[in-house]
Amino acid sequence: MELRRVEPGKLDLSLGRLRRLPEPAIAAMAESLRTKGQLSPLVAAERDGVLVLVDGFVRRLAAMRNGLDSMLVEVVVLSPVQMKAQLYLRNRERGLHLLEECGLVKELAEVEGLTQVEIGDALERHKSWVCRRLALVREVSPHLLAEMALGQLTEGCLRRLARLPARNQEALWTAAQRTRLTPRQTGQLVDLWRRAPDPEARQYVIEHPREALELAQGRAEKTQDARLGVAGAEVLGALVAMRRTSLRLARRLRDGPGELPPEGIAVLTSAHAKAHADCNDTLGELDAWLKSQGGKA
């Protein structure tokens, strides 16, 4: 290791593609350099006579804005893999942005050809941590990654959207933006879509996100169709149960109920009359209500 004075404009910034440089951080660093000077050296690896910047991208840009002629740089010897690993290791205390972590892991896997275990070893993280970030960057729509880079999409929303099939991620995000849902509401909308029982219900969630969320409020967790709400789900459940009972009875009758004594026939006759009357009355009421609602659709 050695320390050198280097012109900030002469440093190789090829690894800068793996970093994000927020404007507030640059402005704050520029002010710090003006008032306190450079408190810690940049870090660069020498490769073929070129100093490749490894750590200090914000400080370097702030120095350029302040018009500094040179900066103190710690020059180290690192392999390409080690250089990329240092991007993460030297910022563990502050923490990298999720997109930075995903981009770095993808680079180590696809450019450097490392396995997930090798990436975990290089970054001093567990394989599961590596696996989650690889899955995120590979499965999420590039449009959503761009939205997150612009600050339009939170990490939490991105993680929730990543659970959806790729073709549906943008549709849900567009619906959330169109209706100005909060990040929390967007997450709820994703969960609602995932629990929807059929394509029609999912389409309703996309086309009417606020209505779907309102219908879902206060309903039992087992209710999955956002179009129904609590009362509608109860009616649907009763109809499904009624139909299942009917089909079960039909199968029993097809197999033959067997011989019964007169007393048994009397019991079934009475039960049949009551079921016939009650079911007909109830289905008649439901039919009338559905017809009255048809004109409101």
N, C-alpha and C positions, 0 to 999 in steps of 0.2 A: 504494500500500500504506500502511496505517496500523495502529497498535496501539491497542486499546481494552481497558478493563476491562469484562467482561461477566458477568452472572450465568449460570452454567452451565445453569440450568433454563430460560433464555429462548432458547436456541439451537434452531434448527429442525433436527430429526433425520431429515428425510425420506430422506436418503441412507444412513441407518443400515441400511436393508433390504439394502444391498449389503455389509455388513460382518458379521463374526463377532467376538464379544467373549468370549473364553475366560475363565473365572473365575480361573484362576491368574494370568493377565496383569493382570486388574483388581486382584487382591489385592496383587500385587507393585507396581503403580503407586500404589496407595493408600499403601503403606508408604513408597515413594519420596517422595511428596508430603509425607508427615508428617515425614520426616527431612531431606529436601533442598529441599523447596519445588518450585515449578514451574520446570523447567529450560528449557522451550521453549514458545512460544505455540501455542495451537490455531490452526487456519486455517479461516476462514469466508468465504463469498462473500455479498455483500449483493444481495438480489433483492427489489425492491418493498418496501424498508424492513425486510426480514426477513434475519437472519443465518443462512444455511444452513451447518451444520457440514460441512466437507470433510475435515479431518484432525484427529484427536485424540479419537476416540470413547471409547477406553479411558481416557484422561486425564480426560475430562469426567465419565464415570461414577464413576471413582475419587474425583474432587473432590466429587461429589454425596454419596458415601458418607462422605467426611471432613467434610462440612458446610461446605465453603468457600463464601463469599458471592460471590466473583468470581474470574475467571481472565483472564489476558492472552490476547487473541485478535488474530491478524493478519487484518485484513479486506482481501480482494482482490476484484477485479472479474473474473468468469469467466462464460462462457456455460454453459448446462446441460451441453453435451457436455464442455466443459473441466473443469467441476466433477467430473464422473464420471471423467474421465481422471486428474485429480489424486489421486483415491482410490488409483489404482495407482501413479502416478509418484512420489508422496511416500512410498511404502512399498516402493520397489524394493529397497532395501538389506536390509530385514527380510524382504520377500517376503510376498505374500498367500497365504492358503490356496487350494488348488485350487478349492474351491467358490466362493470370493469372485471369483476370476478368471473362472470360468465364468459366474457371475451378472452380472458387470460387462459381459462381452463380449455376452451375450445382451441385456442392457438397451440397450447402444449399438446393437445390430443391430435389435431389435424395437421399441424405444420411440423411439430417436433416428433410426432409419432409415438408419444408416451402412452402407456396404459393408464387406466384410472388409478391403479395402485401406485404406479410410478409418479403420477401427478400429485397424489396425496402425500407421498414421501417428500417430493420436492417442495411442496407448499406447507408441509407439516400439518396436514389436515387428514381427516378420515376419508376413506374411499366413498362413503355415502354422501359426504359434503360435495365431493367432486361429481358424483353421479347426478345429484340434484341440479347442479348448475349446468352440466352438459345437457341434461334433458330439457331444461328451461330454454336454453339458447337454441336448441335444435328443434323444439316442438312449438315454440311461440312464433306467431306471425311476425315477419320482419317489420310490418307496419306498426305493430304494437311496440316492438323494441324501439323503433324510431320515436314513437309517441312518448315512451318513457324517457328517452334521451333528452327530449324537449321539456321534460318536467310535467307533461300532461297526465301521466299515468303513474300511480304509486306502486311501490314494490308489492304491497299486499294485493292490490287489484291484479297485477301481472301474474302473481302466483296463482290466484284463483282462476283467472282466464286460461292459464296454461293447462288446467285440468280438462278443458273442453277440446273437442276435435278441432284441428287447425282451421277447417272451413267455417266453423261457427264462432271463433274467437272475435273476429272483426265485427261480425253482425251484432254480438252482444255488447261490444265496446261502443259501437256506433249508436245503438239503442240507448245506452247509458249516457252518452254525451248529448244525444238529441233531447233527452228529457232532463238533463242536468242533474243526474243522480250523484250523490256523495260517494266517496270510496266505499263506505260501509254499505250503502244501498246497492252499489255495483256488485259487491261480493255476495250480498243476499240474492241478487238477481241471478248470478251465476249458479248458486246453489239451487235456486228454484228451477232453473232450466235443466240442471242435471237430474233433478228428481221428477221431472215431468214424465208422464207415463206413455206419451205417444208424440209423433211429429206435429200434430195439430196443436197440442198443448204447448210444445216448445215454440212454435211459431207465434202463438198468442203472447208468450212471454217477451219475444223479440218485438212484436208490433205494439204491445200495450204494456210496457215495463212498469209504469207507475200503478196502473190498475191491477196488474198481477201482484205487485208487492202489497197493495192495500188489501186485496182479497186474501193474501197469505197471512196477514197479521192476525195473530190470536188463534190461528187454526192449529189443530193437532199435528204433531210432527209427521204422523203417518199419512196425512193428506198430501197428495202429490200433485194434483192438478190445480194450477194457479187460477184457472177460469172459474172455479166453483165456490171457494170460500168454505166456511164451516158448515152452513146449512145445506149448500148444494152438495158438498161431499157426503153429508149424512144421507141425503136422498139417493145419491148415486149408489152408496154402499148398500142401502136397503133394496134397491132395484137389482143390483148384482146378486145379492143374497137370495132374493126372490127367484131370479132366473136360475141360479144354481140349484135351488131346491126343486124347481119345476123339472129341470133336466134330470136330476137324481130320481124323482118320482117317475118320470117317463121311462127311464131305464129299468126301474123296478117292475113297472107294469108290463114292459116288453118281455121281461123274463118270466112273468106270470106270478101273481100274488099267492097262488096256491088255494087250496080249499079252506074255507072258513066256516065256522058254525054260525047260525043265525044271529047270535049275540055279537059276534065280531063284525058281521055285515052291518048290524044296526049302529055300532060305534063308528065305523068308517063312513056310513051314510050321513050321520049327524055331523061328523068332522068335515066331510066334503061340502055339505050345505053351508056351514059357517065360513069355511075358507073361500068358497066360491063367492059368497055374498060380500065378505069383507074385502077380498082382493079386487073384485069388480068395482066396488065402491071407491076404493083407494085409487086404483088405476084410472077410474073415470074422473076423479077430482084432479089427479095429476095431468091427465089429458086436457082437461078444460083450462088448467093454469098454463100449460105449455102453449096452447093455442092463443091464449090472451097475451102471452109474452112475445109471440111471434111477430106481432105488429110493432113491437118496440125495438126489434133488432136493427 
